[in-house]
Amino acid sequence: MRSLRIGAGAGFAGDRIDPAVDLARDGNLDYLVFECLAERTVALAQLSKRQERSPGFDPLLRQRMEAVLSLCRKNGTRIVSNMGAANPRAAAQETVRIARELGLRGLRVAAVHGDDVLREVRRKVKLESGDLAQERLVSANAYLGADALLEALRSGADVVLTGRVADPSLFLAPMIFEFGWPLDDWNLLGQGTAVGHLLECAGQLTGGYFADPGYKDVPNLDTLGFPLAEVEESGIALLTKLEGSGGALSIRSCKEQILYEVQDPARYLTPDVTANFTGVRFEEIAANRLRVSGARGTARPPDLKVSVGFYEGFIADGQISYAGPGALRRAGLAHDILSSRLRWIPAADLQLSFIGVNAIHGEALSERGPETYEVRLRAAARRLSEPQARKLVQEMESLYVNGPAGGGGVSTWFRENIAMDATFLPRSSVAPSISYEVA
């Protein structure tokens, strides 16, 4: 039976590049998929593009393409990625420039457009959190499905770059195209979506974000290998990784990933299908080789989810450390000083905490712990103006001289902040299109 080899080249925007290079060189892949677009990533890219601080595509696009383009061209591997972020056309043009620099003439790059639905959302402006002033809206990107990529794959594009596409859809599109799956065969699409969901976070499937020493041991995380899938026309897939690469692909890591970010395993809503993961089965064939089967599906939702970003002023952060006997008491005095001097910040927008004591689990769980020998005081605030953000930073730095003894290692930063919300649009409101660039 014919099979399709799909590798995961990235699980987030800042992911390592060398595991993708290993897959491009040694994976004998048909497709290498880079999933690089979290919910806030595209909103920040839209803001940066609007302010002309960047072209709006993934900042690591050049590094990734320089690393894998020649290998993929040599081995007949096609690349699919959402590194287009807020500007797929510019990403395609940049990729063509890189291809020419590498001497890869004739490389065909497709850019998938249509996920930017800010105009349509401006007409709606009723979001989950209530009415939102239009002037605060920065971005609105609909989650396109696998069908939006099919024309680009049929055209023979060597590289397909998108904006906001549902993560598993990036992997599902090659399956639909190569196997000729009908777009209403819900069980096939459900199984393909399960495979895509398992691969989409790359190293998480092979032990990254999974390891817990003494409980879930994972070898050689420093050379973590990214996963690949050998997908059959039936949708059943063999999950594996390159021999000799670090990490571990196991039934436990697969179970964690299949449930990752899934609210209801019986109704996992995607633009392509309402997937049902309750029947998924993992069978260990050999070390780091597992067969996945059993996912099903029903009809896709009538609407598309839209990720909405809106401007929420500045966010600021400042930290200072105290160590030695009485460290927590001195940090507590610094806390009280800041609490008084930052009282102009609404309580809901200011967080003062002791890293190493109560910053994660709060007072209730931390009060029973032993006194710490070292502690780091943190002040963080949101919804600030730029002068207010600068003021918070200044107050933290002033603790060097105007606070308790022994404070040091101050670090501060502030930046504009994008908050996220979600809404839905009818499919008829979203019209994907494709443009092409050739090296």
Secondary structure by P-SEA (a helix, b strand, c coil): cbbbbbbbcccccccccaaaaaaaccccccbbbbbccccaaaaaaaaaaaaccccccccaaaaaaaacaaaaaaabbbbbcccccccaaaaaaaaaaaaaaaccccbbbbbbccccaaaaaaacccccccccccccccccccccccccaaaaaaacccbbbbccccaaaaaaaaaaaaacccccaaaaaaaaaaaaaaacccccccccccccccccccccccbbbbbbbbcccccbbbbbccccccccccaaaaaaaaaccccccccccccccccccccbbbbbccccbbbbcbbbbcccccbbbbbbbbbccbbbbbbbbbbccaaaaaaaaaaaaaaaaacccccccbbbbbcccccccccccccccccccbbbbbbbbccccaaaaaaaaaaaaacccccccccccccccccbbbbbbbcccccccbbbbbbbbcc
